[in-house]
Amino acid sequence: MIYKKVTGSIVLVLVLFLLSTVSASAQELTKTYTDSDAGFSISYPEGWVEGELEGALAWIYDEGTSSELIVIMEEIPEGFTAKQYAEAVGDWLKENLPDYKEDSLTEYTLAGTPGMLRIYSFTFKGGNSTIPVKTIEAYIVKDNYGVAVLCDTVSDSFQSMEVTFRKILESFKFLE
């Protein structure tokens, strides 16, 4: 699964955000990332930076709030539902993320498509650093592809970033 490769990269990328735990209020989404080849767009706040992350269609981050947005699309078995995709990802997260704890897994609609929404936490451990991370991640299935859109930050900042993260998820759209 591509998800495995991307999530491993996510954990490594969090090193960039080691020292910043700035509290942030809900931010306006003033920028839009569009991937015409993959057929989607997503909006994000001013000041966030578009980067490259192996296996991800989009990686957009903000060092000031230690936050990031990642879009992943991977081929999945024919007939897989969003719930099955979310469960498969959840199994991988449990096996691979230190101190993984799932707060919730609920039904959710992303881009007008029924799916699932997971909120979870884990601990990034690298070098001499241990960083608690909290993530909100939406899953849908489109044309035999699993789509995961996630936003995460250091755990202490999650509550202040959650409204912005939910606005980002709501902005995700498939291109016509």
Phi and psi in degrees as a GROMACS rama.xvg file:
@    title "Ramachandran Plot"
@    xaxis  label "Phi"
@    yaxis  label "Psi"
@TYPE xy
-60.9431  -33.776  ILE-2
-52.7109  -39.9554  TYR-3
-60.5283  -45.5758  LYS-4
-66.4197  -43.787  LYS-5
-66.6193  -44.2571  VAL-6
-63.7395  -37.6574  THR-7
-60.9588  -39.7143  GLY-8
-68.3078  -36.709  SER-9
-58.4008  -46.739  ILE-10
-59.6127  -41.2191  VAL-11
-67.6944  -37.4956  LEU-12
-66.8004  -28.2165  VAL-13
-60.2374  -18.3955  LEU-14
-57.4677  -32.4687  VAL-15
-60.28  -23.4451  LEU-16
-109.093  23.6208  PHE-17
-57.4725  -45.9404  LEU-18
-98.705  -10.513  LEU-19
-98.5609  120.526  SER-20
-132.78  41.6453  THR-21
-63.4015  132.808  VAL-22
-76.8862  135.687  SER-23
-131.857  143.175  ALA-24
-87.3528  172.931  SER-25
-55.4303  131.264  ALA-26
-103.649  145.038  GLN-27
-73.8653  143.865  GLU-28
-93.3354  102.514  LEU-29
-109.159  -10.5359  THR-30
-115.958  152.662  LYS-31
-132.188  131.155  THR-32
-99.7486  130.243  TYR-33
-125.386  130.801  THR-34
-117.557  96.9824  ASP-35
-65.3827  -34.3447  SER-36
-66.2763  -44.8093  ASP-37
-83.9776  -17.376  ALA-38
81.0401  42.9023  GLY-39
-147.574  163.503  PHE-40
-138.275  155.894  SER-41
-151.896  142.424  ILE-42
-102.275  156.312  SER-43
-153.321  165.35  TYR-44
-73.6573  156.721  PRO-45
-57.1753  142.44  GLU-46
93.2694  -16.6917  GLY-47
-76.2428  153.281  TRP-48
-118.195  132.228  VAL-49
-80.1804  130.07  GLU-50
-130.848  -170.108  GLY-51
-123.097  135.135  GLU-52
-138.211  124.847  LEU-53
-53.0201  127.395  GLU-54
87.1929  -11.2915  GLY-55
-98.0435  144.131  ALA-56
-77.1466  -31.7493  LEU-57
-145.931  139.06  ALA-58
-138.355  116.157  TRP-59
-131.267  129.703  ILE-60
-137.807  162.352  TYR-61
-133.567  109.171  ASP-62
-65.6788  -31.3707  GLU-63
-62.6344  -33.1962  GLY-64
-111.443  4.75513  THR-65
55.3594  40.7  SER-66
-117.192  155.719  SER-67
-149.146  157.956  GLU-68
-125.354  131.46  LEU-69
-135.014  136.745  ILE-70
-118.22  127.419  VAL-71
-124.608  139.973  ILE-72
-136.012  126.206  MET-73
-140.191  148.089  GLU-74
-68.3728  136.939  GLU-75
-129.259  165.977  ILE-76
-58.6936  142.543  PRO-77
-57.6409  136.633  GLU-78
86.7638  -4.59423  GLY-79
-61.313  137.076  PHE-80
-94.1757  167.831  THR-81
-61.2166  -37.4434  ALA-82
-64.3983  -43.1591  LYS-83
-64.2719  -39.7418  GLN-84
-63.622  -46.716  TYR-85
-61.1108  -40.1159  ALA-86
-65.4998  -40.7441  GLU-87
-63.8124  -43.3079  ALA-88
-63.5228  -42.749  VAL-89
-58.8515  -41.3132  GLY-90
-60.0376  -43.3171  ASP-91
-64.457  -42.9998  TRP-92
-59.6574  -44.6722  LEU-93
-59.2391  -39.1711  LYS-94
-78.3964  -23.6518  GLU-95
-118.757  -13.7113  ASN-96
-107.152  122.314  LEU-97
-59.0973  136.318  PRO-98
59.714  29.6621  ASP-99
-58.6474  133.147  TYR-100
-141.581  120.849  LYS-101
-88.0486  121.864  GLU-102
-82.4616  -40.8938  ASP-103
-162.182  154.153  SER-104
-141.323  111.283  LEU-105
-132.019  162.921  THR-106
-68.0993  146.714  GLU-107
-156.348  153.311  TYR-108
-113.683  125.041  THR-109
-122.305  125.022  LEU-110
55.4785  38.0423  ALA-111
73.7885  7.76214  GLY-112
-113.603  128.951  THR-113
-61.4097  137.578  PRO-114
-156.917  -151.651  GLY-115
-133.813  154.959  MET-116
-131.493  125.716  LEU-117
-117.817  137.166  ARG-118
-117.4  128.907  ILE-119
-150.39  165.608  TYR-120
-132.84  160.068  SER-121
-158.887  174.855  PHE-122
-114.73  124.208  THR-123
-82.4525  126.463  PHE-124
-124.672  117.601  LYS-125
-155.361  132.488  GLY-126
60.0103  -126.646  GLY-127
-99.5359  13.4053  ASN-128
-108.801  143.117  SER-129
-131.29  116.616  THR-130
-124.967  119.556  ILE-131
-74.4366  131.862  PRO-132
-124.132  143.319  VAL-133
-127.22  139.612  LYS-134
-132.013  143.732  THR-135
-118.767  129.56  ILE-136
-141.011  127.279  GLU-137
-105.283  144.229  ALA-138
-129.165  135.67  TYR-139
-141.329  168.548  ILE-140
-120.594  132.684  VAL-141
-141.198  119.655  LYS-142
51.2436  51.2157  ASP-143
62.2869  25.1059  ASN-144
-122.115  136.646  TYR-145
-87.9996  131.966  GLY-146
-116.327  125.882  VAL-147
-121.85  128.9  ALA-148
-121.65  119.051  VAL-149
-129.322  150.242  LEU-150
-129.926  134.881  CYS-151
-143.254  166.332  ASP-152
-161.341  174.166  THR-153
-63.2337  144.206  VAL-154
-54.9921  -38.5443  SER-155
-62.7094  -22.7865  ASP-156
-98.8793  -6.41237  SER-157
-59.4738  -47.5038  PHE-158
-57.9982  -41.1799  GLN-159
-75.3825  -20.0249  SER-160
-98.3609  -12.32  MET-161
-59.2708  -40.2607  GLU-162
-62.5161  -43.7565  VAL-163
-63.0693  -44.4381  THR-164
-59.2629  -42.7728  PHE-165
-66.7008  -36.4798  ARG-166
-64.169  -40.1651  LYS-167
-61.1878  -48.7346  ILE-168
-58.7985  -42.4921  LEU-169
-65.2198  -22.9743  GLU-170
-81.2861  -13.1951  SER-171
-63.1972  128.889  PHE-172
-141.076  146.572  LYS-173
-87.6808  140.31  PHE-174
-75.7209  145.438  LEU-175
